[in-house]
Every structure is written in C-alpha cells, then in structure tokens.
Amino acid sequence: MKKSLEPLHVQYSYKSREVIINNSLLTSSQDLTVQATVYNSDGTAKYHRTATESVGPDAIKRCFAIPEISGLDSLYFLRLELKDKTAKTISLNWYWLSKTKDSLNWKKSTWFYTPQSAYTNYQGLQNLPQTQIKISNTSEKSGAESIQHIRVTNTGKAIAFLVHLRVLKNKNGEDILPVIFDDNYLLLAPGETRNIDCRYLNKDAVGADPYILASAWNLDESGSVAGKNISFTNELK
C-alpha cells in the first residue's frame, strides 16, 4: 500500500512487461533516471537497463519493456529504481517473478467468474541461498520523539529477502509501539545498503534503551554482523 501510493512511482506491468512511471502529482517531472535490474535466484545480475525519462502531470510514462532473458531460473527478481535529476532515489520497487504464470480456465468461464487452471509457482523462494547482512544504528532525540537511524547492508552474494526490522524496549522485551519506519520488509541486492529511519515517542519506550531485532527469509545468522543492541533471528523462515 505504501509503495503503490507513492506520488511518483516506478512499477512493472505484468501484462506488457513494461517499466512504467506513474505520476499522481499535478506537476510534471523532468530528467528522471529509471533503472531496471533482473537477478537470478542465486543473486547474479542477468539484465540491466537505464533510461532518462520525463512524465507529465497526472500521467504515466511507458519507459521500456523487459525482454526475454536467457538463463533465468524458474524464480527471479526485478529491482526498479527511480531517481530525480539530483540522483536522489524517489521510488524503489522490487518484484519476485516466476516463469510459470497464472492460467485461466476459459472453458469453464461464466459471465461472472473464470476459474484458474494453473497458478504462478513461487516454490523457488524456499530454496534461496542464505546471505549475510550487516546492521548498525545511531539514535537521536528530538523533543518528545526518538529516531533510530538504521543502516543495513547485504554483505552476501544472494538477495536478502524480506529483511524485517523491529525496535524493542529491551533485548527480550516487547516492541515499541506505535513506531513508524521509512520502509520495512526490505529486499537488498548483493552489496546494497539501505538507510532506514524509524520514529517513536519517548514515552512509548518507557525509558528503555531500545534494542533492534532483524530477521530475513534467507538470513545466515552466523555470518551476519550487528552493532551494539542489535541481534538477528530467523523468525520468518
């Protein structure tokens, strides 16, 4: 929901395979850089394309289509990034895709319902190679609010899938709630770093020294590195 409601958003069309800029603003945007990278399930890059585009107010821009790519596994990933003319990232969007598509059973179609005869196959997610991440953080207080500046790096060779960040009241404590993250359930390409801020009211931390807990679908805990008051878990596996 948060991704799709970005006022300036880069997205993928499952039907046409096109990379599209969706502009919900009432002003145009010029000199935007669109980047698309396709990764195999083992994290190797199989395709990359960059284009400079402009989009009108309350409009879409069809940039280019992702071609058929040889050597892809049955499960693969698409990373889309949109930058403004200052090279600042304004939209980042990941897709996990399958070469086995949904199929509709048109022979049994009625005027109100068409059943499926086959489903997209995402079983490859169960066999993703493990990867390591490195996390550090700094804390900042601003009036009644605290901000955790969290830096996450994928130090492995595979894609880090669904990195989930939580902020606890202490190592074995409950989550500080409510809390607002810039982003969460992250996908990170090999070597990619993301800087994520999270905010909460000091009163909701109850005077505790906050503790950050990170998990991921394919996390190698033994090879991951954490700073002070940070630990890992494989709770999503």
Helices and strands as residue ranges (DSSP letters): E 8-12, E 18-23, E 29-40, E 45-55, E 59-65, E 75-83, E 89-98, E 103-104, G 106-108, E 116-118, G 123-127, E 133-142, E 145-154, E 160-168, E 180-181, E 186-188, E 193-201, H 202-205, E 211-215, G 221-223, E 225-226, E 230-233
